[in-house]
Amino acid sequence: MTRKCGALVLVFLSLCSLSVWAHETWLAPRQTMVAPGALVLLDLTSGMAFPVLETAIKPERVAQARYRLGGQTLELTADPSAPKSLLFSARLATEGVAVCWVELKPRALELTPAQVEEYFAEINATPAIRQAWATAGKARRWRESYTKHAKTFVRVGAPADDRSWAEPVGLAFEIVPERDPTTLRVGDELPVRVLQDGAPLADFPLGLEHAGSGHGVFQQTDAQGRVSFKLARAGRWLLYGTELRPSTKPETEWESDFTTLTIELPARHTRGRK
């Protein structure tokens, strides 16, 4: 191998390592509105271009994959045969709003100082985290244990009074809507709460990204962990955030939880169409 080729390989490997931690992981149903009894398929994928399916999650990484409907919590069925996503399925038997979620097992990574700065930009890291890193000294090292949580919703039939969408599912880090996410239309506001271990997380930067936009906008949660976004366009939306903190575990300096929530809005002209 020539010196020039070797240098190109190193650049390529560096870019690959960056992409490993920069990816968001989300769960998205192929249909967001179905009839009772329908079989729903959901894609769990990691990528940098929402909602493009890019990298399949390995089944052994899944800690839990479940859905709640009609007061029952059941397991999602995994199918690892899809090339760019881990495919899940569920037979949604009764009317209501089904909430589906996946939690992955913790995973470790190590970053260089340059990668840390890019990481901070990606997640809109808080001033407190930036200051903690800046004061770590010359011997500072970034070894991180991270856990990912993904959630979405499917409307089954025409439920009249199902408000289960507003109830947390018990994830360690979770986005909970305060308005039915399956009835939203273009121009609506989506208020949400961000919960960490069931408690409101204040002053947290939560991002919102529209399908194909390639970038998100961040807003800070208030003292009750609440924030609201206006959904100005039809299509798929991704809410996302990363809670980063100094580690209490040996052999890591940092711990983090990633959370995502996907929703889909119909086009304006579909309302009332026969």
C-alpha positions in Angstrom: 0.0 0.0 0.0 1.4 3.4 -0.9 1.6 6.2 1.6 -1.1 8.2 -0.2 -3.4 5.2 -0.2 -2.7 4.6 3.5 -3.6 8.2 4.3 -6.9 7.9 2.4 -7.8 4.8 4.3 -7.1 6.6 7.6 -9.4 9.4 6.5 -12.1 6.9 5.5 -11.9 5.1 8.9 -12.1 8.4 10.7 -15.2 9.4 8.9 -16.7 5.9 9.6 -16.0 6.3 13.3 -17.7 9.7 13.4 -20.8 8.2 11.8 -21.1 5.6 14.4 -21.9 8.1 17.2 -23.5 10.8 15.1 -26.4 8.5 14.1 -29.9 8.9 15.6 -31.9 5.7 16.1 -35.6 5.8 15.4 -38.6 3.5 15.2 -41.1 4.3 12.4 -44.3 2.4 11.4 -44.9 1.8 7.7 -48.6 2.7 8.3 -49.6 5.1 11.0 -53.4 4.6 10.7 -54.8 1.0 10.4 -58.0 -0.9 11.0 -58.4 -3.2 14.0 -56.7 -6.6 13.4 -54.1 -5.2 11.0 -50.5 -6.4 11.0 -48.3 -3.3 11.4 -44.6 -3.3 10.4 -42.1 -1.0 12.0 -38.6 -0.2 11.0 -35.9 0.4 13.6 -32.9 2.0 12.0 -29.9 4.3 12.7 -29.0 7.0 10.2 -28.0 10.6 9.6 -30.7 11.4 7.0 -34.1 10.9 8.6 -36.2 9.1 7.5 -33.9 7.1 5.2 -33.3 3.5 6.3 -29.6 3.3 6.6 -28.2 0.8 9.3 -30.0 -2.2 10.7 -29.8 -2.7 14.4 -28.6 -6.2 15.4 -31.3 -8.2 17.3 -28.9 -9.0 20.2 -28.7 -5.3 21.0 -32.4 -5.0 21.8 -33.1 -4.9 25.6 -36.9 -4.5 25.1 -39.4 -4.1 22.2 -43.0 -3.7 23.2 -46.3 -2.0 22.4 -49.3 -1.0 24.5 -52.8 -1.0 23.3 -56.2 -1.3 25.0 -54.5 -1.5 28.4 -52.3 -4.4 27.5 -48.5 -4.4 27.0 -47.3 -7.0 24.5 -44.0 -7.9 22.8 -43.1 -6.7 19.3 -41.9 -9.5 17.0 -38.5 -9.0 15.4 -37.5 -10.0 11.9 -33.8 -9.5 11.2 -34.0 -10.2 7.4 -34.5 -6.6 6.3 -31.2 -5.1 4.9 -31.3 -1.6 6.4 -33.5 -1.9 9.4 -34.5 -4.3 12.2 -38.1 -5.0 11.2 -40.7 -5.4 14.0 -44.3 -6.4 13.6 -47.5 -6.4 15.8 -51.1 -7.5 15.2 -53.1 -4.6 16.5 -56.3 -6.3 17.5 -58.4 -3.5 19.1 -59.3 0.1 18.6 -57.1 2.7 20.3 -53.8 4.5 20.0 -50.9 2.0 20.1 -47.6 3.2 21.5 -44.6 1.2 20.3 -41.1 1.4 21.8 -37.7 -0.2 21.7 -34.8 0.2 24.1 -31.3 -0.9 23.2 -28.6 -2.3 25.6 -25.9 0.1 26.7 -22.9 0.4 24.3 -19.5 1.9 24.7 -17.5 4.3 22.5 -14.4 6.4 22.7 -13.9 9.8 21.0 -11.0 12.1 20.2 -11.2 15.7 21.4 -12.0 16.8 17.8 -14.9 14.3 17.6 -16.2 15.5 21.0 -16.6 19.0 19.6 -18.6 17.7 16.6 -20.7 15.6 19.0 -21.5 18.6 21.1 -22.7 20.5 17.9 -24.8 17.5 16.9 -26.7 17.2 20.2 -26.6 21.0 21.1 -24.8 20.2 24.3 -25.6 22.3 27.3 -23.1 24.9 28.6 -22.7 22.8 31.8 -21.5 19.8 29.8 -19.2 21.9 27.7 -17.7 23.5 30.8 -17.2 20.1 32.4 -15.3 18.9 29.4 -13.3 22.1 29.1 -12.1 21.9 32.7 -11.1 18.2 32.5 -7.4 19.1 32.0 -4.8 17.9 29.6 -5.3 14.2 30.6 -9.0 14.3 29.7 -10.4 11.3 28.0 -13.8 10.6 26.5 -15.1 7.1 27.1 -18.8 6.9 27.0 -21.6 4.4 27.8 -24.7 5.2 25.8 -28.3 3.8 25.7 -30.9 4.5 23.0 -34.6 4.6 23.4 -37.1 5.0 20.4 -40.9 5.4 20.4 -43.7 5.9 18.0 -47.5 5.7 17.6 -50.1 4.0 15.4 -53.8 4.9 15.4 -56.1 1.8 15.2 -59.6 2.3 14.0 -61.5 5.4 15.3 -61.0 5.5 19.1 -63.2 8.0 20.8 -61.7 8.4 24.2 -58.3 6.7 24.3 -55.8 9.0 26.1 -53.2 6.3 26.7 -50.8 8.2 24.4 -50.3 10.7 27.2 -49.1 8.0 29.7 -45.3 7.2 29.9 -44.2 3.7 29.0 -41.5 3.7 31.7 -38.3 4.2 29.6 -35.4 5.7 31.5 -35.5 8.6 29.0 -38.7 9.4 27.2 -40.6 12.0 25.2 -44.3 12.0 26.1 -46.8 13.9 24.0 -49.4 16.1 25.6 -51.6 16.1 22.5 -52.8 13.0 20.6 -49.9 12.5 18.0 -52.1 10.5 15.7 -54.6 13.4 15.1 -52.2 16.2 14.3 -52.5 18.3 11.2 -50.3 20.8 9.4 -50.0 24.0 11.5 -50.8 22.3 14.8 -48.7 22.7 17.9 -47.2 19.6 19.5 -46.6 20.0 23.2 -44.4 17.3 24.8 -42.8 16.5 28.2 -39.3 15.1 28.5 -38.9 12.6 31.4 -35.8 11.2 32.9 -36.5 8.2 35.2 -40.1 9.4 35.3 -39.3 13.0 36.4 -39.5 16.1 34.3 -36.1 17.2 32.8 -35.7 21.0 32.8 -33.5 23.1 30.6 -32.9 20.2 28.1 -32.3 20.8 24.4 -34.9 18.9 22.4 -34.6 18.8 18.6 -37.2 18.5 15.9 -36.4 17.5 12.3 -38.6 17.2 9.2 -38.1 14.4 6.8 -35.4 15.2 4.2 -34.5 18.5 5.7 -31.1 17.4 6.9 -31.1 19.5 10.0 -33.1 20.1 13.1 -34.1 23.0 15.4 -33.7 22.9 19.1 -35.8 24.3 22.0 -35.1 24.2 25.7 -37.6 22.5 28.0 -39.1 24.6 30.8 -39.0 23.8 34.6 -41.6 21.1 34.1 -39.8 19.5 31.3 -42.3 20.9 28.7 -41.7 22.3 25.3 -43.9 22.8 22.2 -43.2 22.7 18.5 -45.2 24.0 15.6 -45.5 21.4 12.8 -45.5 23.5 9.7 -45.4 20.8 7.0 -46.9 17.4 6.2 -44.9 14.2 6.3 -42.7 12.6 8.9 -41.1 14.3 11.9 -38.5 13.2 14.3 -38.1 14.6 17.9 -34.8 13.7 19.4 -32.4 14.5 22.3 -29.3 13.3 24.1 -29.0 13.5 27.8 -25.3 13.5 28.6 -23.7 13.4 32.1 -20.4 12.6 33.9 -20.2 8.9 34.5 -20.6 7.1 37.9 -19.3 3.8 36.4 -15.7 2.6 36.3 -13.7 2.8 33.0 -16.0 5.5 31.5 -16.0 9.3 31.9 -19.4 9.9 30.5 -22.9 8.3 30.3 -25.7 9.2 28.0 -29.3 8.4 27.0 -30.6 9.1 23.5 -34.3 9.4 22.9 -36.4 9.7 19.7 -40.1 10.0 18.8 -41.5 9.8 15.3 -44.9 11.1 14.1 -46.4 11.6 10.7 -48.8 14.4 9.5 -51.1 14.0 6.5 -51.2 16.6 3.8 -53.7 19.4 4.2 -55.8 18.4 1.2 -56.4 15.0 2.7 -58.7 16.4 5.4 -62.3 15.7 4.6 -61.6 14.0 1.3 -64.1 11.3 0.3 
